Amino acid sequence: MRRRKQNWLFWLLSICLCLTFGPFQQTVKAESAPLDIRADAAILVDAQTGRILYEKNIDTVLGIASMTKMMTEYLLLDAIKAKRVKWDQMYTPSDYVYRLSQDRALSNVPLRKDGKYTVRELYEAMAIYSANGATVAIAEIIAGSEKNFVKMMNDKAKELGLKDYKFVNATGLSNKDLKGFHPEGTSTNEENVMSARAMAMLAYRLLKDYPEVLKTASIPHKVFREGTKDEIKMDNWNWMLPGLVYGYEGVDGLKTGYTEFAGNCFTGTAKRNGVRLISVVMNAKDASGKTTKEARFKETEKLFNYGFNQYSLETLYPKGYQLKGKETLPVVKGKEKEVRVATGKNLDLLVKSGEEKQYKPVYVLDKKKMTKEGKLVAPLKKGETVGYMTLEYKGDDSLAFLSPDMQKNIRVPLVTTAEVEKANWFVLSMRAVGGLFVDLWTSVAKTVKGWL
């Protein structure tokens, strides 16, 4: 009888514990569960600062397929800016470009061997429809040959600060699919490869340096050579553009990719409420583990939902903010002996919900403008930059960026709030004399104190 009573009490206690702690345990598990991205590698980045919001295998080198064309776009826009190439410049296909463009098993707009095409036509075919023949045409226009263009691609990647990359052709196709025309110096079994970090870095620089790329990348449909016998409807392969099958609010770029080697890939970008995000998924897969076109968009949607739902753009410290206890800096050779300093602009940052108080402001003064004693030297203009204010993150994880130098993207100038004129020679002389007497008196006082 006593054992039955103990069992009854045990089960009653168990039920009470479940009722009391069960829901709490489930909530903790849900909140601490990692973002389940089905891809070999993935990354989510704040396009303004380069801060990494999510990462998975971001330094693993993988195939990039037609995401390669983002570098081709960059180099074309570079050439347009430098006036080495013009939008209305005409091009007649080489034998290589002609033969490649006829392969409809690949993404292409067929080009006539004796046809004449503007650079803008070829660019739109590449950016919207991922046309491979048009892409090699652009490479030949810029560099004379794809071989020369590939060198430019690798050189530009180095210049942009990318790591973990290799370009062997302009399109992202497997070299074996290039009809035996793969660039000299490369082999038939070579592929374009990059890490997710490098891919995001390329997208970051493309959007920073040439934001106009989105005007074309965001076009959902366009007719190539409209009104001619050669017209072809080009449907954008980016199915996340609003109005398309996986339309997502704010998506306006950038580039999809697929080869057997790379699987289904996508570098996307979207903007909402003043926040632009960059995402990369590489070899995206469905629940069964199969790589599919749909998977690359579904996994990207997860990333965007996480970014836009969990983060918001906040003004952590406004223009004119002064750090308590450091409102002034000492000045030498000035009419005033100190000057007030404050931030010269708002310090805005994409902040995760609930982490607003995890950022501590820190002043970093410009040592070139300071004496060894840590004083500014007059004269000083109002609004003169004397350093900067940055942030120290007190959260669980460190602030991670695409590259270390992007830390500078979370700093604002520290400026003087008033002018400080240089004192004239008489004032400086009297200060020197006064200083001498102060030193002398201090010395005498110490001596007298020693006698006593």
The 8 nearest C-alpha neighbors of each residue, nearest first, counted from 0:
[[1, 3, 2, 4, 5, 6, 7, 8],
 [0, 2, 4, 3, 5, 6, 7, 8],
 [3, 1, 5, 4, 0, 6, 7, 8],
 [4, 2, 6, 0, 5, 1, 7, 8],
 [3, 5, 7, 1, 2, 6, 8, 0],
 [6, 4, 2, 8, 7, 3, 9, 1],
 [7, 5, 9, 3, 8, 4, 2, 10],
 [6, 8, 4, 10, 5, 9, 3, 11],
 [7, 9, 5, 11, 6, 10, 12, 4],
 [10, 8, 6, 12, 7, 11, 5, 13],
 [9, 11, 13, 7, 12, 8, 14, 6],
 [10, 12, 8, 14, 13, 9, 7, 15],
 [11, 13, 15, 9, 10, 14, 8, 16],
 [14, 12, 10, 16, 15, 11, 9, 17],
 [13, 15, 17, 11, 16, 12, 18, 10],
 [16, 14, 12, 18, 13, 17, 19, 11],
 [15, 17, 19, 13, 14, 18, 20, 12],
 [18, 16, 21, 14, 20, 19, 15, 13],
 [19, 17, 15, 16, 21, 20, 14, 22],
 [18, 20, 16, 17, 15, 21, 22, 23],
 [19, 21, 23, 17, 16, 22, 18, 24],
 [20, 22, 17, 24, 23, 18, 19, 25],
 [23, 21, 25, 24, 20, 26, 19, 18],
 [24, 22, 26, 20, 25, 21, 27, 19],
 [23, 25, 27, 21, 26, 22, 20, 28],
 [24, 26, 22, 28, 23, 27, 29, 21],
 [27, 25, 29, 23, 28, 24, 30, 22],
 [28, 26, 30, 24, 29, 25, 31, 23],
 [27, 29, 25, 31, 26, 30, 32, 24],
 [30, 28, 26, 32, 27, 31, 25, 24],
 [29, 31, 27, 28, 32, 26, 33, 25],
 [30, 32, 28, 29, 27, 33, 26, 34],
 [31, 33, 29, 30, 28, 34, 35, 27],
 [34, 32, 35, 31, 30, 29, 36, 28],
 [33, 35, 36, 32, 301, 302, 305, 53],
 [34, 36, 33, 37, 32, 301, 298, 38],
 [37, 35, 38, 298, 34, 41, 301, 302],
 [38, 36, 284, 283, 35, 298, 285, 39],
 [39, 37, 283, 40, 282, 284, 281, 36],
 [38, 40, 282, 281, 283, 41, 37, 56],
 [41, 39, 56, 55, 281, 38, 57, 280],
 [42, 40, 280, 55, 279, 54, 195, 57],
 [41, 43, 54, 279, 53, 278, 55, 195],
 [44, 42, 278, 53, 52, 277, 51, 302],
 [45, 43, 51, 277, 52, 50, 276, 49],
 [44, 46, 276, 49, 50, 47, 48, 275],
 [45, 47, 276, 275, 49, 48, 277, 44],
 [48, 46, 45, 49, 275, 274, 408, 50],
 [47, 49, 408, 50, 46, 45, 405, 409],
 [48, 50, 45, 400, 46, 401, 44, 47],
 [49, 51, 400, 45, 48, 44, 399, 52],
 [50, 52, 44, 400, 399, 53, 43, 49],
 [53, 51, 43, 44, 50, 54, 45, 306],
 [54, 52, 43, 42, 51, 55, 44, 41],
 [53, 55, 42, 41, 57, 43, 56, 52],
 [54, 56, 41, 40, 57, 42, 53, 39],
 [57, 55, 40, 59, 58, 54, 41, 39],
 [56, 58, 195, 196, 55, 59, 40, 194],
 [59, 57, 194, 56, 196, 60, 195, 163],
 [58, 60, 194, 56, 57, 61, 195, 40],
 [59, 61, 194, 193, 192, 58, 163, 62],
 [62, 60, 192, 193, 194, 59, 63, 261],
 [61, 63, 261, 192, 64, 191, 260, 193],
 [62, 64, 192, 66, 261, 191, 67, 65],
 [63, 65, 171, 256, 257, 66, 258, 172],
 [66, 64, 256, 171, 67, 68, 170, 255],
 [65, 67, 256, 68, 254, 63, 64, 255],
 [68, 66, 65, 171, 69, 70, 170, 64],
 [67, 69, 71, 66, 70, 65, 170, 72],
 [70, 68, 72, 67, 71, 66, 73, 254],
 [71, 69, 73, 68, 72, 67, 74, 152],
 [70, 72, 68, 74, 69, 73, 75, 169],
 [73, 71, 69, 75, 70, 74, 68, 76],
 [74, 72, 70, 76, 71, 75, 77, 205],
 [73, 75, 77, 71, 72, 76, 78, 70],
 [74, 76, 78, 72, 77, 73, 79, 71],
 [75, 77, 79, 73, 78, 74, 80, 72],
 [76, 78, 74, 80, 75, 79, 73, 81],
 [79, 77, 75, 81, 83, 76, 80, 84],
 [80, 78, 82, 76, 84, 81, 77, 85],
 [79, 81, 77, 82, 78, 76, 83, 84],
 [80, 82, 78, 79, 83, 77, 84, 76],
 [83, 81, 79, 84, 80, 78, 85, 77],
 [82, 84, 78, 81, 79, 85, 80, 141],
 [83, 85, 79, 82, 78, 86, 88, 141],
 [86, 84, 88, 87, 79, 82, 83, 118],
 [85, 87, 118, 119, 88, 117, 84, 79],
 [86, 88, 117, 85, 118, 89, 119, 116],
 [87, 89, 85, 117, 86, 118, 90, 84],
 [90, 88, 117, 116, 115, 87, 118, 91],
 [89, 91, 116, 115, 117, 92, 88, 118],
 [90, 92, 115, 114, 113, 116, 93, 89],
 [93, 91, 96, 97, 112, 90, 94, 136],
 [92, 94, 96, 95, 97, 91, 112, 136],
 [95, 93, 97, 96, 98, 92, 112, 99],
 [94, 96, 98, 93, 97, 99, 180, 92],
 [97, 95, 132, 99, 93, 92, 98, 94],
 [96, 98, 94, 100, 95, 99, 92, 112],
 [99, 97, 95, 101, 100, 96, 94, 102],
 [98, 100, 96, 132, 101, 97, 102, 95],
 [99, 101, 132, 109, 97, 98, 107, 102],
 [102, 100, 109, 98, 99, 103, 97, 110],
 [101, 103, 104, 100, 99, 105, 107, 98],
 [104, 102, 105, 101, 107, 106, 100, 109],
 [103, 105, 102, 106, 107, 101, 100, 99],
 [106, 104, 103, 102, 107, 131, 130, 100],
 [105, 107, 130, 129, 131, 103, 104, 128],
 [108, 106, 130, 100, 131, 105, 103, 109],
 [107, 109, 130, 100, 110, 231, 124, 106],
 [110, 108, 100, 101, 107, 111, 97, 102],
 [109, 111, 97, 100, 108, 112, 114, 101],
 [112, 110, 114, 113, 97, 109, 92, 115],
 [111, 113, 114, 97, 92, 110, 91, 94],
 [112, 114, 111, 91, 115, 92, 110, 93],
 [115, 113, 111, 112, 91, 116, 110, 92],
 [114, 116, 91, 90, 89, 113, 117, 92],
 [117, 115, 90, 89, 120, 114, 91, 118],
 [116, 118, 89, 87, 120, 119, 88, 90],
 [117, 119, 86, 121, 120, 88, 87, 122],
 [118, 120, 122, 86, 117, 121, 123, 87],
 [121, 119, 117, 123, 122, 118, 124, 116],
 [120, 122, 133, 124, 118, 119, 123, 125],
 [121, 123, 119, 125, 124, 120, 126, 118],
 [124, 122, 126, 120, 125, 121, 127, 119],
 [123, 125, 121, 128, 122, 130, 127, 126],
 [124, 126, 129, 130, 122, 123, 128, 134],
 [127, 125, 123, 129, 216, 124, 122, 128],
 [128, 126, 235, 124, 123, 125, 129, 216],
 [127, 129, 124, 130, 235, 233, 125, 126],
 [128, 130, 125, 126, 127, 106, 131, 124],
 [131, 129, 107, 125, 106, 128, 124, 133],
 [130, 132, 134, 133, 107, 170, 129, 106],
 [131, 133, 100, 96, 135, 134, 99, 130],
 [132, 134, 136, 121, 131, 130, 135, 125],
 [135, 133, 131, 137, 136, 132, 125, 170],
 [134, 136, 138, 137, 132, 133, 139, 169],
 [137, 135, 133, 139, 134, 138, 96, 140],
 [136, 138, 140, 134, 135, 139, 141, 133],
 [137, 139, 135, 141, 136, 140, 145, 148],
 [140, 138, 143, 144, 136, 142, 137, 141],
 [141, 139, 137, 138, 143, 142, 136, 90],
 [142, 140, 138, 139, 143, 137, 84, 75],
 [141, 143, 148, 139, 144, 147, 140, 138],
 [144, 142, 139, 140, 141, 147, 145, 138],
 [145, 143, 139, 146, 147, 142, 148, 138],
 [144, 146, 148, 147, 138, 139, 182, 149],
 [145, 147, 182, 144, 149, 148, 183, 150],
 [148, 146, 150, 144, 145, 149, 142, 151],
 [147, 149, 145, 151, 142, 150, 146, 138],
 [150, 148, 152, 151, 146, 147, 168, 145],
 [149, 151, 153, 147, 148, 152, 154, 146],
 [150, 152, 148, 154, 149, 153, 155, 147],
 [153, 151, 149, 155, 150, 154, 156, 148],
 [152, 154, 156, 150, 155, 151, 166, 149],
 [153, 155, 151, 157, 156, 152, 150, 158],
 [154, 156, 158, 152, 157, 153, 151, 159],
 [157, 155, 153, 159, 161, 158, 154, 152],
 [156, 158, 160, 154, 155, 159, 161, 153],
 [157, 159, 155, 160, 156, 154, 161, 153],
 [160, 158, 156, 157, 161, 155, 204, 201],
 [159, 161, 157, 158, 156, 162, 402, 200],
 [162, 160, 156, 197, 157, 159, 200, 163],
 [161, 163, 164, 197, 160, 157, 156, 194],
 [162, 164, 193, 194, 60, 197, 161, 165],
 [165, 163, 193, 192, 162, 194, 166, 197],
 [164, 166, 192, 191, 193, 167, 153, 163],
 [165, 167, 191, 168, 153, 149, 152, 192],
 [166, 168, 191, 149, 185, 190, 165, 189],
 [169, 167, 149, 170, 166, 171, 182, 145],
 [170, 168, 171, 135, 149, 71, 68, 138],
 [171, 169, 172, 68, 168, 131, 65, 67],
 [172, 170, 64, 65, 67, 191, 169, 168],
 [173, 171, 170, 64, 174, 176, 65, 258],
 [172, 174, 175, 190, 176, 171, 189, 258],
 [173, 175, 187, 176, 177, 181, 189, 188],
 [174, 176, 187, 173, 177, 188, 179, 178],
 [177, 175, 174, 173, 178, 172, 179, 181],
 [176, 178, 180, 174, 179, 181, 175, 99],
 [179, 177, 180, 176, 99, 175, 181, 98],
 [178, 180, 177, 181, 175, 176, 187, 174],
 [181, 179, 178, 177, 182, 95, 183, 174],
 [180, 182, 177, 174, 179, 183, 187, 185],
 [183, 181, 146, 185, 145, 184, 180, 168],
 [182, 184, 185, 146, 181, 186, 180, 145],
 [183, 185, 182, 186, 146, 181, 167, 149],
 [186, 184, 183, 182, 167, 189, 181, 187],
 [185, 187, 188, 189, 184, 174, 181, 183],
 [188, 186, 175, 174, 189, 181, 185, 179],
 [187, 189, 186, 174, 175, 190, 173, 185],
 [190, 188, 186, 187, 174, 185, 173, 167],
 [191, 189, 173, 192, 167, 174, 188, 62],
 [190, 192, 166, 165, 167, 171, 62, 63],
 [193, 191, 62, 61, 165, 164, 63, 60],
 [194, 192, 164, 60, 163, 61, 197, 63],
 [193, 195, 60, 58, 197, 59, 196, 163],
 [194, 196, 57, 198, 197, 199, 41, 279],
 [197, 195, 57, 199, 194, 198, 58, 200],
 [196, 198, 200, 194, 161, 199, 195, 162],
 [199, 197, 195, 201, 200, 196, 194, 202],
 [200, 198, 202, 196, 201, 197, 203, 195],
 [199, 201, 197, 203, 198, 202, 196, 204],
 [200, 202, 198, 204, 203, 199, 205, 197],
 [201, 203, 199, 205, 200, 204, 206, 198],
 [204, 202, 200, 206, 201, 205, 199, 46],
 [205, 203, 207, 201, 206, 202, 208, 200],
 [204, 206, 202, 208, 209, 203, 207, 201],
 [205, 207, 210, 209, 203, 204, 208, 202],
 [208, 206, 204, 205, 209, 210, 203, 46],
 [207, 209, 205, 206, 204, 210, 203, 73],
 [208, 210, 211, 206, 205, 207, 212, 76],
 [211, 209, 206, 212, 207, 213, 208, 205],
 [210, 212, 213, 209, 214, 215, 206, 208],
 [213, 211, 210, 214, 215, 209, 216, 206],
 [214, 212, 216, 211, 215, 217, 252, 210],
 [215, 213, 211, 212, 217, 216, 218, 251],
 [214, 216, 213, 217, 218, 212, 123, 126],
 [215, 217, 213, 252, 218, 126, 214, 253],
 [216, 218, 251, 215, 213, 252, 214, 219],
 [217, 219, 215, 216, 220, 127, 235, 214],
 [218, 220, 235, 234, 217, 240, 221, 243],
 [221, 219, 234, 233, 218, 235, 222, 232],
 [220, 222, 233, 232, 223, 234, 219, 218],
 [221, 223, 232, 225, 231, 233, 230, 224],
 [222, 224, 231, 230, 225, 232, 221, 233],
 [225, 223, 230, 227, 229, 222, 226, 231],
 [226, 224, 230, 222, 223, 227, 231, 229],
 [225, 227, 224, 230, 228, 229, 222, 223],
 [228, 226, 229, 230, 225, 224, 223, 231],
 [229, 227, 230, 226, 224, 225, 231, 223],
 [230, 228, 227, 224, 231, 225, 223, 109],
 [231, 229, 224, 225, 223, 227, 228, 222],
 [232, 230, 223, 222, 233, 229, 224, 108],
 [233, 231, 222, 221, 223, 234, 230, 220],
 [232, 234, 221, 128, 220, 222, 231, 235],
 [235, 233, 220, 219, 128, 236, 232, 221],
 [234, 236, 127, 219, 237, 128, 220, 233],
 [237, 235, 238, 234, 128, 255, 127, 129],
 [236, 238, 235, 239, 240, 255, 254, 252],
 [239, 237, 245, 243, 240, 236, 244, 246],
 [238, 240, 246, 245, 247, 237, 241, 243],
 [239, 241, 246, 250, 238, 243, 251, 237],
 [242, 240, 246, 247, 243, 248, 239, 250],
 [241, 243, 246, 240, 244, 245, 219, 239],
 [242, 244, 246, 238, 241, 245, 240, 239],
 [243, 245, 246, 238, 242, 239, 240, 241],
 [246, 244, 239, 238, 243, 247, 296, 240],
 [245, 247, 239, 241, 240, 243, 242, 244],
 [248, 246, 239, 241, 250, 240, 249, 245],
 [249, 247, 250, 241, 246, 269, 271, 240],
 [248, 250, 269, 270, 271, 247, 251, 241],
 [249, 251, 269, 240, 268, 248, 247, 252],
 [250, 252, 217, 269, 240, 213, 268, 249],
 [253, 251, 216, 268, 267, 217, 213, 250],
 [252, 254, 267, 266, 216, 268, 251, 255],
 [255, 253, 266, 66, 265, 252, 267, 237],
 [256, 254, 265, 66, 264, 237, 266, 65],
 [255, 257, 65, 64, 264, 66, 263, 265],
 [258, 256, 263, 64, 262, 264, 261, 65],
 [257, 259, 261, 260, 262, 64, 172, 256],
 [258, 260, 262, 261, 257, 263, 173, 64],
 [259, 261, 258, 262, 62, 173, 190, 64],
 [262, 260, 62, 258, 259, 63, 64, 282],
 [261, 263, 282, 257, 259, 258, 260, 290],
 [264, 262, 257, 282, 283, 292, 256, 290],
 [263, 265, 281, 256, 282, 280, 255, 295],
 [266, 264, 255, 280, 279, 254, 267, 256],
 [265, 267, 279, 254, 278, 253, 255, 280],
 [268, 266, 253, 278, 252, 277, 265, 279],
 [267, 269, 277, 252, 276, 250, 253, 278],
 [268, 270, 250, 249, 276, 275, 251, 271],
 [269, 271, 275, 249, 274, 276, 250, 273],
 [270, 272, 274, 273, 249, 275, 269, 307],
 [273, 271, 274, 270, 312, 275, 311, 307],
 [272, 274, 271, 270, 275, 312, 311, 47],
 [275, 273, 271, 270, 272, 276, 312, 311],
 [276, 274, 270, 46, 269, 45, 271, 273],
 [275, 277, 45, 46, 268, 269, 44, 270],
 [278, 276, 268, 44, 43, 267, 46, 45],
 [279, 277, 43, 267, 266, 42, 268, 44],
 [278, 280, 266, 42, 41, 265, 195, 267],
 [279, 281, 41, 265, 264, 40, 283, 38],
 [282, 280, 264, 40, 283, 39, 38, 41],
 [283, 281, 262, 263, 38, 264, 39, 261],
 [282, 284, 38, 295, 281, 294, 290, 263],
 [285, 283, 290, 289, 288, 294, 37, 38],
 [284, 286, 294, 288, 287, 289, 290, 291],
 [285, 287, 288, 284, 289, 37, 294, 290],
 [286, 288, 285, 289, 284, 290, 37, 291],
 [287, 289, 284, 285, 286, 290, 37, 283],
 [290, 288, 284, 285, 287, 291, 286, 283],
 [289, 291, 284, 283, 263, 262, 282, 285],
 [292, 290, 294, 293, 263, 284, 289, 285],
 [293, 291, 294, 295, 263, 290, 296, 264],
 [292, 294, 291, 296, 295, 297, 285, 245],
 [295, 293, 297, 291, 284, 285, 296, 292],
 [294, 296, 283, 298, 293, 297, 292, 264],
 [297, 295, 299, 294, 298, 293, 300, 239],
 [296, 298, 294, 300, 299, 295, 293, 301],
 [299, 297, 301, 300, 295, 296, 36, 294],
 [300, 298, 296, 302, 301, 297, 295, 303],
 [299, 301, 297, 303, 298, 302, 304, 296],
 [302, 300, 298, 304, 299, 303, 305, 297],
 [301, 303, 299, 305, 300, 304, 306, 43],
 [302, 304, 306, 300, 305, 301, 307, 299],
 [305, 303, 301, 307, 302, 306, 308, 300],
 [304, 306, 302, 303, 308, 309, 307, 301],
 [307, 305, 303, 304, 309, 308, 310, 302],
 [306, 308, 304, 310, 305, 309, 303, 311],
 [309, 307, 305, 306, 304, 310, 311, 303],
 [308, 310, 351, 306, 352, 305, 307, 311],
 [311, 309, 351, 350, 307, 306, 308, 352],
 [312, 310, 349, 350, 313, 351, 307, 309],
 [311, 313, 349, 348, 350, 347, 274, 310],
 [314, 312, 347, 348, 315, 349, 311, 350],
 [315, 313, 347, 316, 346, 317, 345, 348],
 [314, 316, 313, 347, 346, 317, 348, 355],
 [315, 317, 346, 314, 345, 320, 318, 347],
 [318, 316, 345, 320, 319, 346, 314, 344],
 [317, 319, 344, 345, 342, 343, 320, 316],
 [318, 320, 342, 341, 317, 343, 321, 344],
 [319, 321, 341, 342, 318, 317, 316, 322],
 [322, 320, 341, 326, 323, 319, 342, 340],
 [321, 323, 325, 326, 324, 320, 360, 341],
 [324, 322, 325, 321, 326, 320, 327, 360],
 [323, 325, 326, 322, 327, 321, 328, 339],
 [326, 324, 322, 323, 327, 321, 328, 340],
 [325, 327, 321, 339, 340, 324, 322, 323],
 [328, 326, 339, 338, 325, 340, 337, 329],
 [327, 329, 337, 338, 339, 330, 374, 326],
 [330, 328, 337, 374, 336, 375, 338, 327],
 [331, 329, 375, 337, 336, 374, 376, 333],
 [330, 332, 376, 333, 377, 375, 336, 374],
 [333, 331, 377, 421, 422, 376, 427, 330],
 [332, 334, 421, 422, 377, 335, 331, 420],
 [335, 333, 422, 420, 421, 419, 336, 332],
 [336, 334, 333, 337, 419, 330, 338, 420],
 [335, 337, 330, 329, 333, 331, 334, 338],
 [338, 336, 329, 330, 328, 335, 327, 339],
 [337, 339, 327, 328, 340, 329, 415, 330],
 [338, 340, 327, 326, 416, 415, 328, 337],
 [341, 339, 415, 414, 416, 327, 326, 338],
 [342, 340, 321, 319, 320, 413, 414, 343],
 [341, 343, 413, 319, 320, 318, 344, 412],
 [342, 344, 412, 318, 414, 413, 319, 341],
 [345, 343, 318, 342, 411, 346, 317, 319],
 [346, 344, 317, 318, 347, 316, 314, 343],
 [345, 347, 316, 314, 315, 411, 317, 344],
 [348, 346, 314, 313, 315, 345, 312, 349],
 [347, 349, 313, 312, 350, 314, 346, 315],
 [348, 350, 312, 311, 310, 313, 351, 347],
 [351, 349, 310, 311, 348, 312, 352, 355],
 [350, 352, 310, 309, 354, 353, 311, 349],
 [353, 351, 354, 309, 310, 350, 355, 311],
 [352, 354, 355, 351, 356, 350, 357, 309],
 [355, 353, 357, 356, 351, 352, 350, 394],
 [354, 356, 357, 353, 350, 358, 352, 351],
 [357, 355, 354, 358, 359, 353, 393, 315],
 [356, 358, 393, 354, 355, 394, 392, 359],
 [359, 357, 392, 356, 391, 390, 393, 360],
 [358, 360, 391, 390, 392, 361, 357, 393],
 [361, 359, 390, 389, 391, 388, 358, 362],
 [360, 362, 389, 388, 390, 359, 363, 391],
 [363, 361, 388, 387, 364, 389, 360, 386],
 [362, 364, 387, 386, 388, 361, 365, 389],
 [365, 363, 386, 366, 385, 362, 387, 369],
 [364, 366, 386, 367, 385, 368, 363, 369],
 [365, 367, 369, 368, 364, 370, 373, 386],
 [368, 366, 365, 369, 370, 364, 385, 375],
 [369, 367, 366, 365, 375, 385, 370, 376],
 [370, 368, 375, 366, 374, 373, 367, 371],
 [371, 369, 373, 374, 372, 375, 368, 376],
 [370, 372, 373, 369, 374, 366, 367, 375],
 [371, 373, 370, 374, 369, 375, 329, 331],
 [374, 372, 370, 369, 371, 375, 329, 366],
 [373, 375, 329, 369, 370, 330, 372, 331],
 [374, 376, 330, 369, 368, 329, 331, 370],
 [377, 375, 331, 330, 332, 378, 374, 369],
 [378, 376, 333, 421, 379, 332, 331, 420],
 [377, 379, 421, 420, 419, 333, 376, 380],
 [380, 378, 419, 377, 418, 420, 381, 383],
 [379, 381, 418, 383, 382, 419, 378, 417],
 [380, 382, 418, 417, 415, 416, 383, 379],
 [381, 383, 415, 414, 416, 380, 384, 417],
 [384, 382, 414, 380, 415, 381, 385, 379],
 [383, 385, 414, 413, 386, 412, 382, 415],
 [384, 386, 365, 414, 413, 364, 383, 368],
 [387, 385, 364, 365, 413, 363, 384, 412],
 [386, 388, 412, 413, 363, 411, 362, 410],
 [387, 389, 362, 411, 410, 361, 363, 413],
 [388, 390, 410, 361, 360, 409, 387, 362],
 [391, 389, 360, 359, 361, 358, 392, 409],
 [390, 392, 359, 358, 360, 393, 361, 389],
 [393, 391, 358, 394, 357, 390, 359, 397],
 [392, 394, 357, 358, 391, 395, 359, 397],
 [395, 393, 396, 357, 392, 397, 354, 358],
 [394, 396, 393, 397, 392, 357, 398, 354],
 [397, 395, 394, 398, 393, 392, 399, 52],
 [396, 398, 399, 392, 395, 394, 393, 391],
 [397, 399, 396, 400, 392, 50, 51, 406],
 [400, 398, 51, 50, 397, 401, 52, 403],
 [401, 399, 50, 51, 402, 49, 405, 403],
 [400, 402, 49, 196, 200, 50, 51, 403],
 [401, 403, 400, 404, 405, 49, 406, 160],
 [404, 402, 405, 406, 400, 401, 399, 407],
 [403, 405, 406, 402, 407, 408, 400, 401],
 [406, 404, 407, 408, 403, 402, 400, 49],
 [407, 405, 404, 408, 409, 403, 400, 410],
 [406, 408, 405, 409, 410, 404, 389, 48],
 [409, 407, 48, 406, 405, 410, 49, 47],
 [410, 408, 407, 406, 389, 390, 48, 411],
 [409, 411, 389, 388, 407, 408, 387, 412],
 [410, 412, 388, 387, 346, 344, 342, 413],
 [413, 411, 387, 343, 342, 386, 414, 384],
 [412, 414, 387, 342, 386, 341, 384, 343],
 [415, 413, 384, 382, 383, 340, 341, 385],
 [414, 416, 340, 382, 383, 381, 417, 339],
 [417, 415, 381, 340, 339, 382, 414, 341],
 [418, 416, 381, 415, 419, 338, 339, 380],
 [417, 419, 381, 380, 379, 420, 416, 415],
 [420, 418, 379, 378, 333, 377, 335, 380],
 [421, 419, 378, 333, 334, 377, 422, 418],
 [420, 422, 333, 378, 377, 332, 334, 423],
 [421, 423, 334, 333, 332, 426, 420, 427],
 [424, 422, 425, 426, 427, 421, 334, 333],
 [423, 425, 427, 426, 428, 422, 429, 421],
 [426, 424, 428, 427, 423, 429, 422, 430],
 [427, 425, 429, 428, 424, 423, 430, 422],
 [426, 428, 424, 430, 425, 429, 431, 423],
 [429, 427, 431, 425, 430, 426, 424, 432],
 [430, 428, 432, 426, 431, 427, 433, 425],
 [429, 431, 433, 427, 428, 432, 434, 426],
 [430, 432, 434, 428, 429, 433, 435, 427],
 [433, 431, 435, 429, 434, 430, 428, 436],
 [434, 432, 430, 436, 435, 431, 429, 437],
 [433, 435, 431, 437, 432, 436, 430, 438],
 [434, 436, 432, 438, 433, 437, 439, 431],
 [437, 435, 439, 433, 438, 434, 440, 432],
 [438, 436, 434, 440, 435, 439, 441, 433],
 [437, 439, 441, 435, 436, 440, 434, 442],
 [438, 440, 436, 442, 441, 437, 435, 443],
 [441, 439, 443, 437, 442, 438, 436, 444],
 [442, 440, 438, 444, 439, 443, 437, 445],
 [441, 443, 439, 445, 440, 444, 438, 446],
 [444, 442, 446, 440, 445, 441, 447, 439],
 [445, 443, 441, 447, 446, 442, 440, 448],
 [444, 446, 448, 442, 443, 447, 449, 441],
 [445, 447, 449, 443, 448, 444, 442, 450],
 [448, 446, 450, 444, 449, 445, 443, 451],
 [447, 449, 445, 451, 446, 450, 444, 443],
 [448, 450, 446, 447, 451, 445, 444, 443],
 [451, 449, 447, 448, 446, 445, 444, 443],
 [450, 448, 449, 447, 446, 445, 444, 443]]
